[in-house]
Amino acid sequence: MTEKELIAKLVATPLVSSFLADAREGDLHDQDQSRRASAWAHWALNNLSELRGSGDRKYVALLLPGKFYDPRGTGPSLPPHAELPEWALDRSDSDFAMRLGQLGNTALFNWWLVPEVIALRRVLFSQAGPGVTGLVDAIAKHRSGLVTALSLLNKTVAAQWTVIEALQAAHPETLSAAFTDTFPTEEIARVFPPATDLRMEVHFEQKLAESSGVWCSRRVGAWRITLPGREGSIGVVTPRLTASSLFNDPMFKPETESASALLVRTLLLRRLTWRFLEGEVPDAVRPDGKKATYYLRAIVAKVGAKLPEASVESAVNFVQQHKDSHHAWGSLQGWAAGGHVITVSRNDFDAAFVRVASCLRRAETPDRSDINQVLPLAWDNKSRVVRVTYSHQRDEQ
């Protein structure tokens, strides 16, 4: 059967006819999730094929662009593909293009194992019914914040990657447990606050977890974003936990990722950082269309308590919001003019600022001593010792 004959046959099926009108040639990495869905629908139409499996069985499949990793030459003869189940072909699915677009860039990966491809098929084809578009829209409103959060986590994890490598080698069961444990609503909400009202959960694909065992962390991840008690789920695939995939491969740049894959990848790296590494984890991301307004303020030292210290995040924000130490010192002096005496010298401040900025470029955590110089102690007009810190609020653009 020729390609044209196959398409002519498939457009008569409820599934393909339901997303045919959405198909538009476009950027598979489009930041607009609706345009992204249309581009993936077009991609799907161009990658449908009829394959012949065991027992001479014919079936329709969506061809993936990569190859099976088969160094011994004993693997499957067919290319990686996601079979379209008969029940899926026989059902209209107005959300299919959107769900396909949310799979993430990993669907375009170069190398696959058979269990990974089967897991991708399971999470893509949901029998739970429609209702995905609204959920994608809710996640997409936070896309810019998720890009920033994942980029920061990539730097944190990359700087301590030897810790993850050691776990992979010596304690794979510990790392795989962190990889496959369900993300409950409470954990998701720390990054994505709407999860609470949505009762959102994220689940690793169960059969992939069972077949991979302690080696789950070495597999392409397959996940479902679900809303318990409601229809619809979003399937996501994520890159293997390797430095080359996570930090070096341009295919996995956060800026080009789908909104849903951004959320899952952020949750995963945040959990790994929280459990195994040192460093700050991102706060809850804010909806797109809002910008931060930063300001210096004082924390009063309480009687009998340890002198307060600014958080690492405050110091990072302070350094990042100022182009150099001269600019930052001017901000600090301007704030102090309101009735405070700063307890750090200009030379010590400049040197600490440079060291903190250097740490950020190297994806390292600044020393506490430098943070305490950049955001120093001060004496206020009520004769109290205070700590300078740097806060922010969000304003509508």
GUDREN-515713 format. One line per field, with one value per residue (C-alpha): residue in one letter; residue number from 0; x negated, y negated, z. Coordinates in Angstrom, 3 decimals, m for minus. Example, Ala and Ser with C-alpha at 12.3 -4.5 7.8 and 13.67 -1.06 7.14 Angstrom:
res	(A; S)
n	(0; 1)
xx	(m12.300; m13.670)
yy	(4.500; 1.060)
zz	(7.800; 7.140)
//
This chain:
res	(M; T; E; K; E; L; I; A; K; L; V; A; T; P; L; V; S; S; F; L; A; D; A; R; E; G; D; L; H; D; Q; D; Q; S; R; R; A; S; A; W; A; H; W; A; L; N; N; L; S; E; L; R; G; S; G; D; R; K; Y; V; A; L; L; L; P; G; K; F; Y; D; P; R; G; T; G; P; S; L; P; P; H; A; E; L; P; E; W; A; L; D; R; S; D; S; D; F; A; M; R; L; G; Q; L; G; N; T; A; L; F; N; W; W; L; V; P; E; V; I; A; L; R; R; V; L; F; S; Q; A; G; P; G; V; T; G; L; V; D; A; I; A; K; H; R; S; G; L; V; T; A; L; S; L; L; N; K; T; V; A; A; Q; W; T; V; I; E; A; L; Q; A; A; H; P; E; T; L; S; A; A; F; T; D; T; F; P; T; E; E; I; A; R; V; F; P; P; A; T; D; L; R; M; E; V; H; F; E; Q; K; L; A; E; S; S; G; V; W; C; S; R; R; V; G; A; W; R; I; T; L; P; G; R; E; G; S; I; G; V; V; T; P; R; L; T; A; S; S; L; F; N; D; P; M; F; K; P; E; T; E; S; A; S; A; L; L; V; R; T; L; L; L; R; R; L; T; W; R; F; L; E; G; E; V; P; D; A; V; R; P; D; G; K; K; A; T; Y; Y; L; R; A; I; V; A; K; V; G; A; K; L; P; E; A; S; V; E; S; A; V; N; F; V; Q; Q; H; K; D; S; H; H; A; W; G; S; L; Q; G; W; A; A; G; G; H; V; I; T; V; S; R; N; D; F; D; A; A; F; V; R; V; A; S; C; L; R; R; A; E; T; P; D; R; S; D; I; N; Q; V; L; P; L; A; W; D; N; K; S; R; V; V; R; V; T; Y; S; H; Q; R; D; E; Q)
n	(0; 1; 2; 3; 4; 5; 6; 7; 8; 9; 10; 11; 12; 13; 14; 15; 16; 17; 18; 19; 20; 21; 22; 23; 24; 25; 26; 27; 28; 29; 30; 31; 32; 33; 34; 35; 36; 37; 38; 39; 40; 41; 42; 43; 44; 45; 46; 47; 48; 49; 50; 51; 52; 53; 54; 55; 56; 57; 58; 59; 60; 61; 62; 63; 64; 65; 66; 67; 68; 69; 70; 71; 72; 73; 74; 75; 76; 77; 78; 79; 80; 81; 82; 83; 84; 85; 86; 87; 88; 89; 90; 91; 92; 93; 94; 95; 96; 97; 98; 99; 100; 101; 102; 103; 104; 105; 106; 107; 108; 109; 110; 111; 112; 113; 114; 115; 116; 117; 118; 119; 120; 121; 122; 123; 124; 125; 126; 127; 128; 129; 130; 131; 132; 133; 134; 135; 136; 137; 138; 139; 140; 141; 142; 143; 144; 145; 146; 147; 148; 149; 150; 151; 152; 153; 154; 155; 156; 157; 158; 159; 160; 161; 162; 163; 164; 165; 166; 167; 168; 169; 170; 171; 172; 173; 174; 175; 176; 177; 178; 179; 180; 181; 182; 183; 184; 185; 186; 187; 188; 189; 190; 191; 192; 193; 194; 195; 196; 197; 198; 199; 200; 201; 202; 203; 204; 205; 206; 207; 208; 209; 210; 211; 212; 213; 214; 215; 216; 217; 218; 219; 220; 221; 222; 223; 224; 225; 226; 227; 228; 229; 230; 231; 232; 233; 234; 235; 236; 237; 238; 239; 240; 241; 242; 243; 244; 245; 246; 247; 248; 249; 250; 251; 252; 253; 254; 255; 256; 257; 258; 259; 260; 261; 262; 263; 264; 265; 266; 267; 268; 269; 270; 271; 272; 273; 274; 275; 276; 277; 278; 279; 280; 281; 282; 283; 284; 285; 286; 287; 288; 289; 290; 291; 292; 293; 294; 295; 296; 297; 298; 299; 300; 301; 302; 303; 304; 305; 306; 307; 308; 309; 310; 311; 312; 313; 314; 315; 316; 317; 318; 319; 320; 321; 322; 323; 324; 325; 326; 327; 328; 329; 330; 331; 332; 333; 334; 335; 336; 337; 338; 339; 340; 341; 342; 343; 344; 345; 346; 347; 348; 349; 350; 351; 352; 353; 354; 355; 356; 357; 358; 359; 360; 361; 362; 363; 364; 365; 366; 367; 368; 369; 370; 371; 372; 373; 374; 375; 376; 377; 378; 379; 380; 381; 382; 383; 384; 385; 386; 387; 388; 389; 390; 391; 392; 393; 394; 395; 396)
xx	(0.000; m1.407; m1.637; 1.238; 3.383; 2.680; 3.629; 6.792; 7.678; 6.850; 8.693; 11.860; 11.070; 12.560; 9.120; 7.274; 10.289; 10.573; 7.091; 6.716; 8.155; 5.669; 2.614; 0.421; m3.216; m5.104; m7.698; m7.582; m9.193; m6.786; m6.334; m2.657; m1.056; 1.803; m0.575; m2.824; 0.107; 0.895; m2.731; m2.814; 0.485; m1.108; m4.208; m2.010; m0.271; m3.662; m4.904; m1.965; m2.879; m1.472; m3.796; m3.833; m4.492; m4.794; m2.448; m2.194; 0.121; 0.600; 1.150; 0.937; m1.873; m3.367; m7.054; m9.525; m12.594; m15.233; m16.613; m16.703; m19.959; m21.155; m24.952; m24.771; m22.520; m19.965; m17.178; m13.930; m14.054; m11.331; m12.085; m10.886; m7.168; m3.992; m1.257; 2.165; 4.518; 7.694; 9.813; 7.989; 8.467; 12.176; 12.704; 12.846; 10.255; 10.351; 7.488; 5.071; 3.046; 2.691; 1.639; m0.826; m2.351; m2.780; m4.798; m7.957; m11.151; m12.205; m9.737; m12.282; m15.183; m17.778; m18.097; m15.442; m14.958; m11.852; m10.263; m10.647; m8.783; m5.999; m5.694; m5.494; m2.594; m0.763; m0.998; m0.110; 3.068; 5.363; 8.662; 9.766; 11.578; 11.248; 10.608; 6.897; 6.875; 7.909; 5.215; 2.548; 3.670; 3.346; m0.228; m1.148; m0.293; m3.370; m5.644; m8.178; m8.543; m9.027; m11.731; m13.565; m13.105; m14.356; m17.328; m18.336; m17.927; m20.012; m22.864; m22.521; m22.410; m25.151; m27.526; m27.026; m26.543; m29.188; m26.760; m24.087; m26.650; m27.734; m24.135; m23.586; m26.557; m26.353; m22.726; m20.515; m17.527; m17.634; m17.777; m15.091; m12.749; m13.106; m12.516; m9.344; m7.571; m4.312; m4.444; m1.526; 0.475; m1.368; m4.799; m3.651; m2.035; m5.407; m6.366; m2.957; m0.399; 2.734; 2.063; 3.872; 7.228; 6.755; 5.737; 3.010; 0.757; m2.129; m2.730; m5.613; m4.358; m3.791; m4.727; m7.963; m8.777; m8.074; m10.120; m13.076; m13.298; m16.317; m17.386; m14.429; m16.705; m18.646; m15.558; m13.683; m10.982; m7.291; m4.737; m1.068; 0.200; 3.597; 6.473; 8.006; 11.746; 11.668; 11.354; 8.223; 4.505; 1.358; m1.501; m5.079; m8.413; m11.636; m15.338; m17.533; m19.463; m22.736; m24.822; m24.899; m21.108; m20.216; m22.845; m24.515; m22.011; m20.285; m17.210; m16.463; m16.915; m14.184; m13.326; m12.137; m10.266; m6.501; m4.772; m3.829; m7.300; m8.777; m6.618; m7.567; m11.275; m11.251; m9.523; m12.020; m15.181; m13.718; m13.158; m16.682; m18.121; m16.004; m16.890; m20.495; m22.197; m23.069; m21.485; m18.307; m15.232; m12.999; m9.985; m6.548; m6.597; m4.236; m1.899; m3.381; m2.612; m3.888; m7.276; m9.138; m9.691; m12.698; m13.466; m15.891; m14.448; m15.585; m15.088; m15.225; m17.427; m15.373; m16.591; m18.417; m18.159; m20.843; m21.520; m19.318; m20.863; m19.619; m18.731; m20.886; m18.000; m17.970; m21.692; m21.376; m18.521; m20.428; m23.533; m21.540; m19.512; m22.645; m25.083; m28.157; m29.264; m29.243; m25.572; m24.742; m26.614; m24.633; m21.372; m22.551; m23.639; m20.368; m18.427; m20.672; m19.999; m16.567; m18.099; m20.520; m24.272; m25.846; m28.467; m30.475; m33.227; m33.069; m36.141; m34.794; m31.401; m32.939; m35.085; m32.160; m29.905; m32.468; m32.839; m29.060; m28.704; m31.520; m29.772; m26.595; m28.455; m29.939; m26.546; m27.952; m26.367; m27.918; m29.719; m27.697; m30.440; m30.109; m26.308; m26.640; m28.887; m26.689; m23.584; m25.227; m24.158; m23.114; m22.206; m18.817; m17.509; m15.892; m19.306; m18.597; m20.800; m19.124; m20.030; m19.658; m17.804; m16.378; m12.731; m10.388; m6.742; m4.932; m3.169; m0.962; m2.760)
yy	(0.000; m3.387; m6.299; m8.101; m4.985; m4.514; m8.108; m7.785; m4.691; m6.233; m9.531; m7.463; m6.294; m8.315; m8.920; m10.339; m12.296; m13.910; m15.497; m15.895; m19.420; m20.446; m19.447; m22.341; m22.243; m24.118; m24.129; m20.967; m23.025; m25.973; m27.668; m28.205; m24.913; m25.116; m25.724; m23.011; m20.556; m21.403; m20.850; m17.457; m16.463; m17.258; m15.291; m12.319; m12.273; m12.138; m9.307; m6.907; m3.554; m0.066; 2.531; 6.316; 7.922; 11.465; 13.978; 11.759; 9.418; 6.016; 2.917; m0.871; m2.574; m5.989; m5.790; m7.389; m9.099; m7.168; m3.631; m0.762; m0.511; 2.903; 3.285; 7.102; 7.030; 9.352; 6.848; 6.144; 5.719; 3.064; m0.608; m2.170; m2.893; m3.333; m1.003; m2.636; m0.382; 0.686; m0.839; m4.149; m4.155; m3.480; m6.415; m10.120; m11.956; m15.737; m15.973; m13.670; m16.440; m18.275; m15.135; m14.250; m17.727; m17.381; m14.142; m16.220; m16.371; m12.918; m11.467; m12.594; m10.833; m8.942; m5.695; m3.485; m0.259; 1.808; 1.366; m2.420; m2.541; m0.341; m2.642; m5.705; m4.065; m3.371; m6.919; m8.501; m6.546; m7.293; m5.480; m7.948; m10.188; m13.866; m16.853; m17.500; m20.918; m22.788; m21.047; m21.881; m25.516; m25.609; m24.287; m26.487; m29.630; m28.830; m27.850; m30.671; m29.987; m26.282; m27.018; m29.116; m26.518; m23.640; m25.701; m26.437; m22.798; m21.689; m23.877; m22.588; m18.936; m19.275; m20.748; m17.688; m15.018; m12.737; m12.128; m10.851; m8.785; m7.141; m6.308; m4.865; m2.559; m1.604; m2.119; m1.974; m0.830; m4.065; m6.263; m4.272; m4.570; m8.350; m8.161; m6.066; m7.085; m8.880; m12.672; m13.477; m16.677; m18.256; m17.819; m19.079; m22.148; m23.288; m23.945; m24.319; m25.809; m25.046; m21.342; m21.659; m22.652; m20.244; m17.375; m16.651; m13.609; m12.401; m8.658; m6.731; m4.159; m1.059; 1.672; m0.110; m0.311; 3.401; 4.488; 2.188; 2.758; 1.086; m0.206; m2.583; m5.570; m4.403; m4.356; m6.975; m7.958; m7.557; m9.366; m10.251; m13.561; m12.700; m14.379; m11.716; m11.427; m13.393; m12.400; m12.716; m12.307; m13.703; m11.393; m12.646; m11.038; m12.352; m11.880; m9.301; m10.417; m10.960; m14.101; m14.079; m14.041; m16.344; m19.020; m18.799; m17.595; m20.611; m18.412; m18.697; m22.453; m23.707; m26.565; m24.122; m21.694; m21.189; m22.699; m19.306; m17.821; m20.917; m20.275; m16.590; m17.206; m20.003; m17.794; m14.986; m17.097; m18.982; m15.661; m14.463; m17.749; m17.648; m14.037; m13.648; m16.958; m20.269; m23.460; m25.472; m24.076; m26.488; m28.010; m27.776; m29.236; m32.087; m32.412; m33.911; m37.580; m38.591; m40.052; m40.322; m43.612; m43.317; m45.448; m45.546; m45.253; m44.617; m41.565; m42.541; m40.399; m38.941; m39.049; m35.847; m34.412; m33.821; m36.749; m36.400; m35.515; m36.152; m33.082; m31.863; m32.700; m36.318; m36.707; m35.091; m37.406; m40.451; m39.621; m38.686; m41.903; m44.082; m44.251; m44.724; m45.434; m49.209; m49.072; m46.793; m49.005; m51.989; m50.155; m49.189; m52.739; m54.134; m51.822; m52.665; m56.378; m55.748; m55.403; m52.470; m52.094; m49.326; m47.175; m46.068; m48.021; m48.817; m46.683; m43.643; m44.058; m44.280; m41.183; m39.138; m40.254; m39.087; m35.704; m35.138; m36.094; m33.687; m30.868; m31.461; m31.208; m27.881; m26.602; m26.489; m27.520; m30.721; m30.574; m31.734; m34.220; m35.906; m35.986; m37.716; m40.348; m40.969; m41.218; m42.454; m43.340; m46.922; m49.252; m50.938; m54.253; m52.423; m51.150; m47.600; m45.124; m44.062; m41.865; m43.230; m40.856; m41.011; m40.187; m40.274; m40.506; m39.851; m42.568; m42.336; m43.520)
zz	(0.000; m0.996; 1.453; m0.283; m0.226; 3.468; 4.321; 2.227; 4.234; 7.601; 7.146; 7.204; 10.755; 13.645; 15.218; 12.200; 10.955; 14.396; 14.233; 10.455; 10.504; 13.230; 11.190; 10.071; 9.029; 11.720; 14.485; 16.613; 19.402; 19.227; 22.598; 21.814; 22.796; 20.244; 17.329; 18.716; 18.705; 15.077; 14.060; 15.789; 14.146; 10.760; 11.777; 12.738; 9.367; 7.667; 9.879; 9.803; 8.319; 7.938; 9.440; 9.501; 12.871; 14.138; 12.608; 9.534; 11.432; 9.783; 11.877; 11.652; 13.555; 14.193; 13.246; 15.644; 14.135; 16.085; 16.044; 18.504; 20.437; 19.278; 19.539; 19.167; 16.114; 17.724; 18.328; 16.467; 12.697; 12.660; 13.402; 16.677; 16.442; 18.451; 17.285; 16.975; 18.931; 17.163; 19.920; 19.431; 15.653; 16.131; 18.506; 17.744; 19.860; 19.609; 22.142; 20.306; 18.627; 21.939; 23.807; 21.049; 21.258; 25.020; 24.852; 24.855; 22.825; 23.984; 21.454; 18.823; 20.556; 18.488; 20.455; 22.033; 23.930; 23.212; 26.695; 26.379; 23.065; 24.424; 27.452; 25.191; 23.362; 26.620; 27.963; 24.611; 24.005; 26.910; 27.281; 29.933; 27.450; 26.490; 28.713; 28.212; 26.545; 29.683; 31.708; 29.107; 29.134; 32.945; 32.766; 29.795; 31.785; 33.891; 31.016; 31.373; 35.072; 34.420; 31.830; 34.424; 37.157; 34.992; 33.782; 37.381; 38.361; 35.388; 36.649; 40.214; 39.181; 36.552; 39.144; 41.393; 38.759; 40.271; 43.165; 40.761; 38.867; 42.101; 42.975; 39.500; 39.969; 43.650; 44.684; 41.576; 43.642; 45.669; 42.600; 40.778; 43.753; 43.622; 39.883; 40.010; 43.230; 42.455; 42.651; 44.970; 44.772; 47.699; 46.098; 42.695; 44.286; 45.635; 42.022; 40.370; 42.837; 40.727; 41.378; 44.701; 43.214; 40.304; 42.627; 40.093; 40.369; 38.185; 37.800; 36.270; 33.763; 35.878; 33.408; 32.484; 36.199; 36.614; 33.592; 34.322; 38.080; 39.644; 36.222; 35.808; 36.231; 33.144; 30.947; 28.996; 31.462; 30.621; 32.761; 33.081; 34.435; 35.900; 37.673; 39.924; 39.484; 36.220; 32.602; 30.537; 31.134; 29.555; 28.581; 28.843; 28.018; 29.564; 28.738; 30.437; 33.498; 31.674; 31.587; 27.792; 27.506; 30.369; 29.966; 26.540; 23.951; 22.315; 21.792; 25.516; 25.974; 28.348; 25.983; 23.301; 25.538; 25.814; 28.846; 30.310; 29.806; 31.463; 34.513; 34.805; 34.202; 36.784; 39.351; 38.777; 39.071; 42.027; 43.818; 43.029; 44.291; 47.442; 48.293; 47.201; 46.406; 48.008; 46.798; 46.664; 44.935; 42.995; 44.684; 43.139; 39.651; 38.836; 35.871; 32.723; 32.167; 35.591; 36.412; 39.675; 41.494; 43.810; 46.836; 49.768; 53.257; 56.832; 59.045; 62.719; 64.984; 67.859; 71.447; 72.379; 68.864; 66.278; 63.989; 60.909; 57.580; 54.048; 51.997; 49.136; 46.801; 48.026; 47.378; 43.950; 42.985; 44.272; 42.221; 39.121; 39.205; 39.217; 36.319; 38.539; 42.117; 41.502; 40.532; 43.488; 45.981; 44.761; 45.454; 48.927; 49.729; 48.415; 50.712; 53.686; 53.197; 54.695; 58.158; 58.241; 58.748; 56.684; 58.465; 55.403; 53.700; 50.012; 49.264; 51.120; 49.431; 45.949; 46.495; 47.848; 44.990; 42.424; 44.155; 44.288; 40.617; 39.749; 41.633; 39.647; 36.358; 37.492; 38.776; 42.331; 45.624; 47.036; 50.392; 53.368; 54.288; 50.883; 51.123; 54.500; 52.934; 49.910; 52.108; 55.316; 58.821; 59.461; 62.344; 62.046; 63.399; 66.361; 67.510; 66.368; 64.537; 61.278; 58.349; 54.839; 52.530; 49.018; 48.429; 45.483; 44.620; 41.361; 39.412; 36.315; 33.228)
//
